Structure formats: C-alpha cells, structure tokens
C-alpha cells in the first residue's frame, strides 16, 4: 500500500494540467451556458484540455487504481463543471443517485479512462 501511495503522489505531481492551480488561470466553474450535460460531453471537454502526458498517464493506470485520481482531479471536475453548484443535468447523467457529485466525478474519470483505452 505504501508503494501505491508513492506512485499516486508522483502521478498527482505530474498532473499539473488537471490541478486546481491551473484551473485557477481559467474560471473555477465554467459559465452555466458552457456546462456539459452528458458524461460524453464532459469527457470530450476533458480530453481537449488534457496534455498528451496526462492522457498517457491516465491510460497506463489500471482501472482498479483510478481511485488515486478521485480526490484532486475529481474535485476539479466537480467544481469546473458545476457538479457542486447546480449542474443538475450532468449530475443526473453521471450519478446513480441524485446529488452525489463525488460519484458523478468518479464516473466521468472512468469514462475518460475508457475512452483513452480505445485510442
């Protein structure tokens, strides 16, 4: 478990384009008019914003290890796409139960991973 923590910390350090600090250069939350309302639209948006290095890192991650991304990247997804502030359509599309922004972000991360596995 210690080795997994070290790997996770190293990977998170490399994920600068997905970190809240970079998102600080952009709006913390997209304007409501730009919010994606489907998981596919959120995935497309994320893939456009990810560097080749980030894509390679996520693609190389085993499915069962995606949990390492949930805290920081998941938090960024929740804020940026309005899951914490009223994007009910995306929340309904991505979460099994209403109001579960964490679960919705997790599903979006998994969908990004799945899309990268296809490429």
GROMACS elastic network, one bead per residue, 0.5 to 0.9 nm:
[ bonds ]
;  ai    aj funct       b0    kb
    1     4     6  0.51030   500
    1     5     6  0.63429   500
    1     6     6  0.88191   500
    2     5     6  0.51234   500
    2     6     6  0.64018   500
    2     7     6  0.87319   500
    3     6     6  0.51306   500
    3     7     6  0.62092   500
    3     8     6  0.85598   500
    4     7     6  0.50203   500
    4     8     6  0.60098   500
    4     9     6  0.85667   500
    4    65     6  0.86898   500
    4    68     6  0.87872   500
    5     9     6  0.61197   500
    5    10     6  0.85444   500
    5    68     6  0.83121   500
    6     9     6  0.51612   500
    6    10     6  0.61443   500
    6    11     6  0.85311   500
    7    10     6  0.51202   500
    7    11     6  0.60435   500
    7    12     6  0.85116   500
    8    11     6  0.50711   500
    8    12     6  0.60355   500
    8    13     6  0.85527   500
    8    65     6  0.89408   500
    8    68     6  0.56885   500
    8    69     6  0.79992   500
    9    12     6  0.51068   500
    9    13     6  0.61958   500
    9    14     6  0.87735   500
    9    68     6  0.84389   500
   10    13     6  0.51422   500
   10    14     6  0.65165   500
   10    15     6  0.89374   500
   11    14     6  0.51513   500
   11    15     6  0.64106   500
   11    57     6  0.76127   500
   11    68     6  0.86199   500
   11    69     6  0.88592   500
   12    15     6  0.50503   500
   12    16     6  0.76378   500
   12    18     6  0.89780   500
   12    19     6  0.82882   500
   12    68     6  0.81665   500
   12    69     6  0.75194   500
   12    72     6  0.79883   500
   12    73     6  0.86201   500
   13    16     6  0.66099   500
   13    19     6  0.88709   500
   14    17     6  0.83860   500
   14    53     6  0.84859   500
   14    54     6  0.76942   500
   14    57     6  0.88611   500
   15    18     6  0.54965   500
   15    19     6  0.63269   500
   15    53     6  0.84382   500
   15    54     6  0.61438   500
   15    57     6  0.86303   500
   15    73     6  0.85717   500
   16    19     6  0.50630   500
   16    20     6  0.83449   500
   16    21     6  0.76704   500
   16    22     6  0.66822   500
   16    54     6  0.85605   500
   17    20     6  0.85124   500
   17    21     6  0.84633   500
   17    22     6  0.59048   500
   17    23     6  0.77860   500
   17    49     6  0.76134   500
   17    50     6  0.64166   500
   17    51     6  0.69059   500
   17    54     6  0.76449   500
   18    21     6  0.83423   500
   18    22     6  0.68611   500
   18    23     6  0.72409   500
   18    46     6  0.88761   500
   18    49     6  0.82065   500
   18    50     6  0.71147   500
   18    54     6  0.81728   500
   18    72     6  0.84056   500
   18    73     6  0.61913   500
   18    76     6  0.73524   500
   18    77     6  0.88217   500
   19    22     6  0.56090   500
   19    23     6  0.64506   500
   19    24     6  0.87287   500
   19    72     6  0.68464   500
   19    73     6  0.64856   500
   19    76     6  0.68618   500
   20    24     6  0.60018   500
   20    25     6  0.89792   500
   20    28     6  0.80687   500
   20    72     6  0.76398   500
   20    73     6  0.80058   500
   20    75     6  0.82911   500
   20    76     6  0.58605   500
   21    25     6  0.72615   500
   22    25     6  0.55044   500
   22    26     6  0.72761   500
   23    26     6  0.50427   500
   23    27     6  0.67586   500
   23    28     6  0.61006   500
   23    29     6  0.88837   500
   23    76     6  0.77420   500
   23    80     6  0.78769   500
   24    27     6  0.65194   500
   24    28     6  0.60328   500
   25    28     6  0.82448   500
   26    29     6  0.83520   500
   26    30     6  0.85086   500
   27    30     6  0.58885   500
   27    31     6  0.79854   500
   27    80     6  0.74927   500
   28    76     6  0.82920   500
   28    79     6  0.64258   500
   28    80     6  0.54002   500
   28    81     6  0.87717   500
   29    32     6  0.82804   500
   29    35     6  0.87466   500
   29    78     6  0.87466   500
   29    79     6  0.55897   500
   29    81     6  0.59990   500
   29    82     6  0.59606   500
   29    85     6  0.85460   500
   30    33     6  0.79424   500
   30    34     6  0.60872   500
   30    35     6  0.61907   500
   30    79     6  0.84823   500
   30    80     6  0.56349   500
   30    81     6  0.59825   500
   30    82     6  0.70582   500
   31    34     6  0.54696   500
   31    35     6  0.66575   500
   31    81     6  0.86849   500
   31    82     6  0.85883   500
   32    35     6  0.52299   500
   32    36     6  0.88666   500
   32    81     6  0.85555   500
   32    82     6  0.77056   500
   32    86     6  0.86777   500
   32    87     6  0.76723   500
   33    36     6  0.87506   500
   34    81     6  0.85615   500
   35    41     6  0.89655   500
   35    42     6  0.82844   500
   35    80     6  0.86267   500
   35    81     6  0.57159   500
   35    82     6  0.70296   500
   35    87     6  0.70795   500
   35    90     6  0.81838   500
   36    39     6  0.76261   500
   36    40     6  0.84177   500
   36    41     6  0.53871   500
   36    42     6  0.54307   500
   36    45     6  0.80514   500
   36    81     6  0.69727   500
   36    87     6  0.83452   500
   36    89     6  0.83085   500
   36    90     6  0.65571   500
   37    40     6  0.85335   500
   37    41     6  0.67877   500
   37    42     6  0.74780   500
   37    87     6  0.75008   500
   37    88     6  0.81254   500
   37    89     6  0.51224   500
   37    91     6  0.80286   500
   37    92     6  0.87711   500
   37    93     6  0.73401   500
   38    41     6  0.52429   500
   38    42     6  0.63945   500
   38    43     6  0.86773   500
   38    89     6  0.72488   500
   38    90     6  0.53064   500
   38    91     6  0.86052   500
   38    92     6  0.87762   500
   38    93     6  0.58428   500
   38    94     6  0.74588   500
   39    42     6  0.50994   500
   39    43     6  0.61282   500
   39    44     6  0.86280   500
   39    90     6  0.67154   500
   39    93     6  0.64951   500
   39    94     6  0.60862   500
   39   104     6  0.87241   500
   39   107     6  0.79895   500
   39   108     6  0.60581   500
   39   111     6  0.74866   500
   40    43     6  0.50373   500
   40    44     6  0.61466   500
   40    45     6  0.85866   500
   40   108     6  0.83233   500
   40   111     6  0.78112   500
   40   112     6  0.88007   500
   41    44     6  0.50754   500
   41    45     6  0.61669   500
   41    46     6  0.86176   500
   42    45     6  0.50787   500
   42    46     6  0.61425   500
   42    47     6  0.85877   500
   42    77     6  0.89457   500
   42    81     6  0.78329   500
   42    90     6  0.83402   500
   42   108     6  0.70888   500
   42   112     6  0.87793   500
   43    46     6  0.51066   500
   43    47     6  0.60676   500
   43    48     6  0.85870   500
   43   108     6  0.65506   500
   43   109     6  0.80073   500
   43   111     6  0.66786   500
   43   112     6  0.54650   500
   43   115     6  0.81191   500
   44    47     6  0.51973   500
   44    48     6  0.62853   500
   44    49     6  0.88317   500
   44   112     6  0.82665   500
   45    48     6  0.52707   500
   45    49     6  0.65259   500
   45    50     6  0.88979   500
   46    49     6  0.51266   500
   46    50     6  0.61384   500
   46    77     6  0.88102   500
   46   112     6  0.77147   500
   47    50     6  0.51738   500
   47    51     6  0.81663   500
   47    55     6  0.77086   500
   47   112     6  0.73748   500
   47   116     6  0.88617   500
   48    51     6  0.81730   500
   50    53     6  0.79980   500
   50    54     6  0.59353   500
   50    55     6  0.63613   500
   51    54     6  0.51575   500
   51    55     6  0.62772   500
   51    56     6  0.86335   500
   52    55     6  0.50895   500
   52    56     6  0.61462   500
   52    57     6  0.86200   500
   53    56     6  0.51358   500
   53    57     6  0.61853   500
   53    58     6  0.87079   500
   54    57     6  0.50695   500
   54    58     6  0.61760   500
   54    59     6  0.84401   500
   55    58     6  0.52646   500
   55    59     6  0.59811   500
   55    60     6  0.85165   500
   55   112     6  0.89486   500
   55   113     6  0.85554   500
   55   116     6  0.70560   500
   56    59     6  0.50624   500
   56    60     6  0.60578   500
   56    61     6  0.86841   500
   56   116     6  0.82111   500
   57    60     6  0.51890   500
   57    61     6  0.63822   500
   58    61     6  0.52167   500
   58    62     6  0.84725   500
   58    66     6  0.80766   500
   58    69     6  0.89426   500
   58   112     6  0.83003   500
   58   113     6  0.62433   500
   58   116     6  0.77331   500
   59    62     6  0.78976   500
   59   112     6  0.87507   500
   59   113     6  0.59088   500
   59   114     6  0.81967   500
   59   115     6  0.87859   500
   59   116     6  0.55392   500
   59   117     6  0.60154   500
   60   117     6  0.86660   500
   61    64     6  0.82761   500
   61    65     6  0.63535   500
   61    66     6  0.66694   500
   61   113     6  0.83118   500
   62    65     6  0.52396   500
   62    66     6  0.67343   500
   63    66     6  0.54797   500
   63    67     6  0.85035   500
   63   110     6  0.77826   500
   63   113     6  0.77956   500
   63   114     6  0.88502   500
   64    67     6  0.71041   500
   65    68     6  0.61182   500
   65    69     6  0.83966   500
   66    69     6  0.57287   500
   66    70     6  0.72277   500
   66   106     6  0.86068   500
   66   109     6  0.77738   500
   66   110     6  0.73737   500
   66   113     6  0.83963   500
   67    70     6  0.52491   500
   67    71     6  0.79728   500
   67   106     6  0.81284   500
   68    71     6  0.71487   500
   68    72     6  0.86242   500
   68    73     6  0.89692   500
   69    72     6  0.62393   500
   69    73     6  0.53979   500
   69    74     6  0.64786   500
   69   106     6  0.86177   500
   69   109     6  0.78774   500
   70    73     6  0.57551   500
   70    75     6  0.71406   500
   70   102     6  0.80193   500
   70   105     6  0.75403   500
   70   106     6  0.63127   500
   70   109     6  0.78309   500
   71    74     6  0.54117   500
   71    75     6  0.58388   500
   71    76     6  0.86026   500
   71   102     6  0.89660   500
   72    75     6  0.51294   500
   72    76     6  0.62713   500
   72    77     6  0.87052   500
   73    76     6  0.50334   500
   73    77     6  0.61921   500
   73    78     6  0.86259   500
   73   105     6  0.85334   500
   73   109     6  0.83025   500
   74    77     6  0.50220   500
   74    78     6  0.61546   500
   74    79     6  0.86833   500
   74   102     6  0.70414   500
   74   104     6  0.88602   500
   74   105     6  0.52217   500
   74   106     6  0.65145   500
   74   108     6  0.85487   500
   74   109     6  0.73255   500
   75    78     6  0.50654   500
   75    79     6  0.62629   500
   75    80     6  0.84779   500
   75   102     6  0.78095   500
   75   105     6  0.76449   500
   76    79     6  0.52384   500
   76    80     6  0.58007   500
   76    81     6  0.82703   500
   76   105     6  0.88910   500
   77    80     6  0.52197   500
   77    81     6  0.58195   500
   77    82     6  0.80108   500
   77    83     6  0.76826   500
   77   105     6  0.61133   500
   77   108     6  0.83431   500
   77   109     6  0.86922   500
   78    81     6  0.57720   500
   78    82     6  0.59356   500
   78    84     6  0.56739   500
   78    85     6  0.84553   500
   78   101     6  0.63758   500
   78   102     6  0.73301   500
   78   104     6  0.81014   500
   78   105     6  0.61029   500
   79    82     6  0.52521   500
   79    83     6  0.62877   500
   79    84     6  0.59382   500
   79    85     6  0.74321   500
   80    83     6  0.78285   500
   80    84     6  0.88775   500
   81    84     6  0.82116   500
   81    85     6  0.85836   500
   81    87     6  0.71823   500
   81    90     6  0.83583   500
   82    86     6  0.58502   500
   82    87     6  0.50010   500
   82    88     6  0.84642   500
   82    90     6  0.85667   500
   82    91     6  0.88273   500
   83    86     6  0.61301   500
   83    87     6  0.51536   500
   83    88     6  0.71534   500
   83    90     6  0.71420   500
   83    91     6  0.59829   500
   83    99     6  0.84679   500
   83   100     6  0.85882   500
   83   101     6  0.55188   500
   83   102     6  0.86004   500
   83   104     6  0.78158   500
   83   105     6  0.80298   500
   84    87     6  0.74402   500
   84    91     6  0.89525   500
   84    99     6  0.85876   500
   84   101     6  0.62961   500
   85    88     6  0.85934   500
   86    89     6  0.86002   500
   86    91     6  0.85142   500
   87    90     6  0.57627   500
   87    91     6  0.62097   500
   87    92     6  0.86993   500
   88    92     6  0.59368   500
   88    93     6  0.84628   500
   88    98     6  0.84811   500
   88    99     6  0.80691   500
   89    92     6  0.51836   500
   89    93     6  0.61671   500
   89    94     6  0.86541   500
   90    94     6  0.59981   500
   90    95     6  0.82923   500
   90   104     6  0.79249   500
   91    94     6  0.52951   500
   91    95     6  0.57171   500
   91    96     6  0.89520   500
   91    97     6  0.88412   500
   91    98     6  0.70484   500
   91    99     6  0.67847   500
   91   100     6  0.72486   500
   91   101     6  0.64619   500
   91   103     6  0.88901   500
   91   104     6  0.59804   500
   91   105     6  0.87004   500
   92    95     6  0.55862   500
   92    96     6  0.74516   500
   92    97     6  0.75525   500
   92    98     6  0.61430   500
   92    99     6  0.78708   500
   92   100     6  0.88478   500
   92   104     6  0.81912   500
   93    96     6  0.81269   500
   93   104     6  0.79559   500
   94    97     6  0.89666   500
   94   100     6  0.89092   500
   94   101     6  0.85344   500
   94   103     6  0.74433   500
   94   105     6  0.75460   500
   94   106     6  0.85798   500
   94   107     6  0.60611   500
   94   108     6  0.69994   500
   95    98     6  0.65238   500
   95    99     6  0.76371   500
   95   100     6  0.60356   500
   95   101     6  0.71913   500
   95   102     6  0.84019   500
   95   103     6  0.56046   500
   95   105     6  0.83235   500
   95   106     6  0.88599   500
   95   107     6  0.73620   500
   96   100     6  0.78487   500
   96   103     6  0.77010   500
   96   104     6  0.80046   500
   97   100     6  0.61945   500
   97   103     6  0.85734   500
   98   101     6  0.84843   500
   99   102     6  0.88549   500
   99   103     6  0.89830   500
   99   104     6  0.88186   500
  100   103     6  0.53977   500
  100   104     6  0.63110   500
  100   105     6  0.87978   500
  101   105     6  0.61149   500
  101   106     6  0.85262   500
  102   105     6  0.51907   500
  102   106     6  0.61949   500
  102   107     6  0.86888   500
  103   106     6  0.50049   500
  103   107     6  0.62167   500
  103   108     6  0.86869   500
  104   107     6  0.51159   500
  104   108     6  0.62888   500
  104   109     6  0.87123   500
  105   108     6  0.50409   500
  105   109     6  0.61907   500
  105   110     6  0.86081   500
  106   109     6  0.51064   500
  106   110     6  0.62011   500
  106   111     6  0.85777   500
  107   110     6  0.50564   500
  107   111     6  0.61021   500
  107   112     6  0.86595   500
  108   112     6  0.61991   500
  108   113     6  0.85990   500
  109   112     6  0.51135   500
  109   113     6  0.62645   500
  109   114     6  0.86661   500
  110   114     6  0.61155   500
  110   115     6  0.86007   500
  111   115     6  0.61284   500
  111   116     6  0.85559   500
  112   115     6  0.51579   500
  112   116     6  0.62137   500
  112   117     6  0.86755   500
  113   116     6  0.51190   500
  113   117     6  0.62359   500
  113   118     6  0.89277   500
  114   117     6  0.50658   500
  114   118     6  0.66748   500
  115   118     6  0.53083   500
  115   119     6  0.68904   500
  116   119     6  0.52552   500
